[in-house]
Amino acid sequence: MDNEERLQKLKKLQVTDQNESAFYYRKVLIAWIANVAPLLKYDPQHYNTFMKATRTAIMPLSSKTITYHLNIARSVVDQAIIELENNIVPNKTSKPTSDIANNKDNPLAKSKWGLKAFAFSVAVIVFAAVVIWVINHYFPFLNL
């Protein structure tokens, strides 16, 4: 699919003020997501942002939360349309943003155990401190 075809399809699927109220029906929203998502795969950043927002938008939450995440998804589609109209093509060689566990500058990512083991160690230490406090509080004769 070329960018011109992608642009025309995204324009047809663009959320406007006239059709916005239909998106509060779950089936309409899911169908819209299913049609838009493949069109955004040309840009991983757009695709990932869109999918994260729509995943939250389809959850049974308050209408305020749904509106917030739907607006994020709408803005991604709007941004993609503007970029395609202006022939702005994403840089394919750019590295995707990484989380803290994959960051090579993070000392925890370089360590033997990693971030998960560190979090587990902190949880064990906190649990042990609580157990010692309970024993000392309720059984002072043990003198721990």
MARVEX-575558 format. One line per field, with one value per residue: x, y, z of N, C-alpha, C, CB in turn; residue number from 0. Coordinates in steps of 0.001 Angstrom, whole numbers, plus 500000, padded with zeros to 6 digits. Glycine has a CB too. Example, Ala and Ser with C-alpha at 12.3 -4.5 7.8 and 13.67 -1.06 7.14 Angstrom:
nu	c(513190:512850) .
nv	c(494310:497750) .
nw	c(507800:507080) .
cau	c(512300:513670) .
cav	c(495500:498940) .
caw	c(507800:507140) .
cu	c(513200:512900) .
cv	c(496700:500030) .
cw	c(507800:507870) .
cbu	c(511308:514084) .
cbv	c(495527:499402) .
cbw	c(509046:505725) .
pos	c(0:1) .
//
This chain:
nu	c(500858:500630:501570:499688:497312:497015:496663:494176:492458:492782:491724:489037:488420:488809:488022:485428:483688:481051:480698:481598:480072:479183:481259:481110:479787:480629:481059:481306:483577:485524:485498:486410:488996:490101:490157:491770:494247:495984:496670:498368:500722:502958:504464:506079:505978:503606:501802:502201:501534:498869:497733:498142:496580:494026:493643:493187:490963:488909:488323:486006:485494:485158:483292:484740:487418:487468:486973:489276:491361:490432:490649:493424:493996:492614:494137:496542:495825:495074:497551:499043:497709:498282:501074:501285:500039:501886:504069:505855:507984:508590:511731:513350:515619:515852:516158:513868:512102:513137:512399:513155:514358:515651:517467:520702:522391:521577:522430:521207:520249:522591:523551:523984:521636:519466:516592:514137:514918:516039:513781:512334:514096:513967:511295:511376:513063:511551:509326:510599:511400:508917:507968:509866:509331:506684:507084:508756:507012:504707:505748:507702:509505:511164:513207:514330) .
nv	c(498825:502138:505474:507384:505979:505024:507475:508348:506369:506739:509313:508815:507347:509088:510649:512852:515812:515374:512574:511654:510901:508340:506713:506032:503742:500508:498473:499936:501442:499407:498312:500544:500804:498393:498868:501146:500640:498836:500623:502392:501106:501702:503526:502939:504345:505878:503761:502258:504166:504661:502076:501643:503688:503028:500494:501033:502649:500923:499514:498864:501626:504837:507384:509681:508845:507175:509054:510643:508848:508131:510584:510810:508729:509719:512020:510891:509699:512023:513336:511529:511772:514433:514255:512436:513895:515904:514565:513528:511233:508639:508124:505270:504185:505014:504341:502564:503906:502958:501012:501181:498761:497861:499811:500636:502304:502153:501106:498935:497398:496488:494875:491598:490485:492147:494318:493192:491311:493032:494510:492434:491787:494105:493952:491614:492428:494481:492987:491266:493153:494021:491633:491248:493528:492968:490657:491689:493567:492168:489998:490698:489493:487857:489346:490260) .
nw	c(500000:499075:500169:499372:499013:501613:502938:501873:502884:505657:505900:505357:507599:509623:512707:513225:514370:513751:513595:516016:518299:517745:518420:521027:521249:521814:519838:517473:518034:518339:515755:514324:515376:514484:511751:511471:512726:511125:509100:510292:510730:509237:510563:513413:515866:515777:515525:517931:519921:519245:519588:522331:523467:522477:523506:526183:525903:525127:527350:530017:531403:533005:531242:530945:531047:528813:526796:527022:526234:523715:522442:522332:520530:518297:517805:517013:514593:513195:513141:511619:509173:508485:508255:506133:504089:503758:502908:504816:505838:508130:509792:509086:510195:512762:516235:518293:521144:524380:527295:530847:531581:529284:528733:528002:529436:531984:535192:536461:534372:533314:535290:536805:537787:537111:536636:537523:539462:541302:542154:543320:545417:546989:547784:549355:551427:552607:553428:555302:557209:558168:559315:561376:562925:563735:565280:567322:568390:569270:570617:572813:574491:573057:571943:569361) .
cau	c(500000:501421:501147:498485:496173:496914:496115:492742:491745:492783:490789:487686:488235:489090:486913:485049:482682:479760:480590:482258:479183:479049:482391:480820:479294:481817:481244:481783:484955:486385:485609:487269:490373:490536:490401:492819:495539:496902:497106:499399:501912:504111:505234:505937:505626:502163:501081:502282:500751:497464:497302:498105:495419:492773:493502:492576:489657:487874:488026:484796:485866:484278:483256:485808:488642:487340:487130:490685:492160:489957:491245:494822:493961:492216:495253:497529:495315:495188:498969:499456:497148:499072:502394:501156:499738:503106:505125:506827:508132:509401:513081:513340:516823:515862:515923:512653:512339:513212:512050:514296:515009:516466:518357:522086:523051:521028:523268:520440:520157:523906:523875:523725:520257:518510:515601:513135:515517:516191:512464:512028:514934:513397:510063:511754:513604:510417:508558:511364:511339:507584:507912:510667:508591:505542:507602:509200:505869:503779:506499:508900:510427:512086:514311:514967) .
cav	c(500000:503360:506508:508079:505108:505059:508789:508380:505501:507385:510438:508255:506829:510155:510995:514262:516194:514825:511136:511334:510256:506923:505976:505615:502369:499652:497780:500918:501774:498261:498241:501652:500447:497319:499425:502172:500122:498403:501765:503123:500275:502253:504289:502220:505232:506134:502508:501921:505152:504397:500824:501831:504518:502332:499383:501602:503218:499902:498942:499467:502638:506007:508035:510682:508125:506738:510242:511035:507935:508248:511811:510496:507948:510649:512911:510104:509603:513363:513598:510688:512364:515635:513823:511845:514984:516693:513613:513346:509786:508405:507619:503829:503773:505483:503298:502794:504264:501752:501182:501195:497451:497689:500944:500180:503186:501870:500119:497729:496591:495885:493956:490182:490156:492945:495136:492357:490743:494137:494779:491300:491920:495175:493432:490662:493201:495144:491943:490833:494216:493977:490436:491517:494493:492275:489770:492523:494286:491266:489060:491448:488638:487170:490297:490156) .
caw	c(500000:499032:501120:498887:499345:503077:503281:501546:503832:506966:505848:505466:508959:510586:513597:513142:515364:513344:513856:517283:519260:517416:518977:522393:521155:521845:518559:516491:518411:518030:514292:513904:515746:513588:510420:511487:513199:510058:508303:511031:510919:508518:511544:514679:516972:515662:515780:519352:520674:518926:520206:523785:523797:522178:524461:527381:525558:524992:528666:530603:532387:532960:529935:530937:530707:527426:525963:527062:525412:522342:521905:521993:519293:517234:517474:516265:513219:512601:512897:510494:507958:508164:507799:504797:503155:503551:502525:505893:506018:509324:509609:509371:510908:514150:517222:519081:522533:525196:528691:531758:531620:528088:528589:528214:530379:533304:535870:536776:533164:533113:536365:536589:538152:536361:537326:538188:540670:542244:542727:544203:546609:547808:548376:550403:552550:553260:554109:556467:558219:558769:560167:562579:563738:564348:566339:568446:568957:569929:571431:573209:575265:572134:571746:568041) .
cu	c(500905:500816:499892:497224:495922:496265:494609:491931:491681:491820:489352:487384:488458:487839:486672:484021:481316:479626:481186:481348:479006:480137:482183:480112:480499:482085:481791:483245:485905:486566:486522:488733:490918:490840:491570:494192:496458:497435:498224:500685:503138:505020:505055:505530:504131:501371:501059:501465:499258:496964:497220:496865:494117:492568:492816:491177:488568:487565:486777:485146:484866:484344:484346:487135:488614:487562:488587:491512:491710:490530:492718:494868:493584:493387:496349:497098:495439:496640:499463:498937:497958:500445:502327:500834:500987:504315:506237:506877:508999:510758:513111:514543:516829:515517:514643:513013:512295:512802:513299:515047:515925:517470:519778:522843:522587:521881:522513:520299:521481:524212:523477:522257:519235:517494:514574:513682:515711:514865:512057:512831:514395:512140:510368:512272:512485:509590:509280:511322:509982:507455:508692:509939:507426:506008:508030:508033:504978:504481:507804:509917:511396:513305:515034:515573) .
cv	c(501239:504408:507252:507278:505095:506370:508840:507528:506127:508567:509956:507799:507884:510489:512493:514559:515590:513341:510715:510559:508773:506087:505590:504258:501467:498979:498717:501259:500640:498111:499336:501329:499394:497826:500397:501574:499640:499557:502552:502322:500782:503046:503623:503107:505561:504889:502170:502878:504910:503153:500943:502632:503760:501122:499864:502115:502162:499204:499605:500411:503780:506666:509096:510030:507674:507921:510675:510159:507943:509508:511605:509741:508838:511531:512177:509984:510950:513691:512779:511257:513581:515252:513222:512902:515782:515833:513519:511850:509561:507812:506161:503384:504217:504343:503596:503172:503009:502053:501031:499865:497235:498805:500521:501064:502941:500812:498848:496818:495877:494809:492529:489858:490906:493625:494309:491776:491825:494447:493663:491405:492998:494686:492458:491397:493895:494126:491476:491887:494224:492785:490664:492501:493812:491389:490590:493220:493355:490223:489699:490582:487886:488019:490084:491476) .
cw	c(500000:499962:500671:499212:500858:503540:503026:502513:505222:507000:505976:506896:510039:511398:513496:514225:515032:513698:515200:518234:518978:518073:520437:522428:520959:520494:517490:516765:518039:516518:513756:514187:514785:512185:510391:511810:512072:509205:508978:511209:510177:509448:512911:515855:516947:516046:517267:520214:520473:519654:521728:524193:523573:523080:525732:527090:525471:526312:529231:531750:532324:531584:529815:530523:529260:526483:525887:526119:523952:521690:521549:520669:518101:516814:516717:514808:512511:512250:511704:509176:507532:507636:506399:503745:502806:503209:503563:506201:507246:508969:510019:510184:512361:515083:517984:520507:523378:526621:529544:531779:530426:527877:528944:529197:531812:533993:536217:535564:532890:534152:536018:536814:537347:537256:538083:539486:541728:542927:543687:545499:547545:548505:549514:551635:553315:554035:555363:557575:558914:559710:561457:563492:564442:565490:567552:569140:569783:570819:571904:573970:574368:571817:570420:567629) .
cbu	c(499023:501508:502267:498580:496429:498317:496823:492511:492422:494193:490965:487519:489171:489609:487210:484485:482572:479565:481269:482730:477836:479088:483649:479967:478254:481662:479924:480911:485047:485794:484222:486862:490435:489475:489164:492475:495303:496203:495936:498869:501622:503645:504780:507223:506460:501799:501720:503730:501122:497279:498253:499388:495426:492749:494882:493441:489745:488293:489228:483840:487311:484664:481882:485942:488836:485950:486273:491234:492078:488414:491107:495499:492961:491040:495829:497707:493841:494630:499806:498952:495677:499220:502987:500072:498679:503406:505720:506448:508758:508665:514108:513293:518037:514877:517115:511750:511304:514621:510968:513832:513966:515588:517896:522833:522806:519555:523851:519062:519762:524980:523196:524597:520031:517803:514900:512678:516863:516725:511414:512331:516377:513085:509207:512821:514627:509533:508309:512816:511612:506502:508473:512064:508083:504788:508798:510203:505047:502939:506783:508498:509640:511367:515305:513961) .
cbv	c(499998:503903:507499:508322:503664:504896:509889:507896:504129:507847:511225:507077:505670:511417:510573:514612:517722:515016:510371:512609:510936:506728:506797:506670:502200:498589:497171:502205:502068:496965:498352:502955:499925:496238:500119:503263:498985:497408:502679:503524:498879:503143:505797:501535:506525:506577:501357:501928:506589:504231:499697:502548:505801:501897:498770:502729:503960:498879:499118:498372:503155:507023:508664:511350:506925:506099:511382:510938:506516:508273:512957:509657:506774:511524:513533:508696:509131:514425:513275:509245:512754:516538:512808:510767:515911:517509:514010:514195:509101:507482:508447:503047:504315:506649:503176:501543:505297:501161:500170:501538:496350:497588:502120:500143:504626:501406:500714:498104:497466:496955:494391:489333:490427:492087:496024:491228:490069:495385:494934:489954:492244:496415:492740:489680:494237:495874:490754:490539:495590:493912:489203:492074:495656:491434:488925:493564:494942:490567:487769:492640:487641:486806:490183:489697) .
cbw	c(501240:497592:501331:497363:498834:503724:502478:500111:503910:507329:504543:504494:509195:509860:515076:511729:515449:511847:512753:517956:519258:515909:518847:523092:519984:522924:518089:516529:519920:518626:513643:514620:517208:513519:509921:512508:514162:509162:508029:512383:510483:507365:511580:515006:516908:514224:514995:519808:520243:517410:519824:524271:522962:520718:524800:527937:524245:523964:529639:531105:532142:534062:529693:532336:531629:527179:526500:528504:525970:522302:522916:523122:519426:517697:518742:516895:513216:513566:514157:510684:508176:509404:508775:504797:503746:504784:501187:507181:504746:510290:510421:508080:510214:514346:518189:519073:523029:525164:529117:533155:531671:526892:529473:526889:529996:533203:537123:537302:531966:533154:537647:537507:539593:535356:536341:537258:540342:541528:541613:543491:546212:546950:547305:549883:552052:552218:553168:556069:557576:557679:559416:562196:562870:563301:565816:567962:567839:568889:570645:574073:576111:570838:572889:566986) .
pos	c(0:1:2:3:4:5:6:7:8:9:10:11:12:13:14:15:16:17:18:19:20:21:22:23:24:25:26:27:28:29:30:31:32:33:34:35:36:37:38:39:40:41:42:43:44:45:46:47:48:49:50:51:52:53:54:55:56:57:58:59:60:61:62:63:64:65:66:67:68:69:70:71:72:73:74:75:76:77:78:79:80:81:82:83:84:85:86:87:88:89:90:91:92:93:94:95:96:97:98:99:100:101:102:103:104:105:106:107:108:109:110:111:112:113:114:115:116:117:118:119:120:121:122:123:124:125:126:127:128:129:130:131:132:133:134:135:136:137:138:139:140:141:142:143) .
//
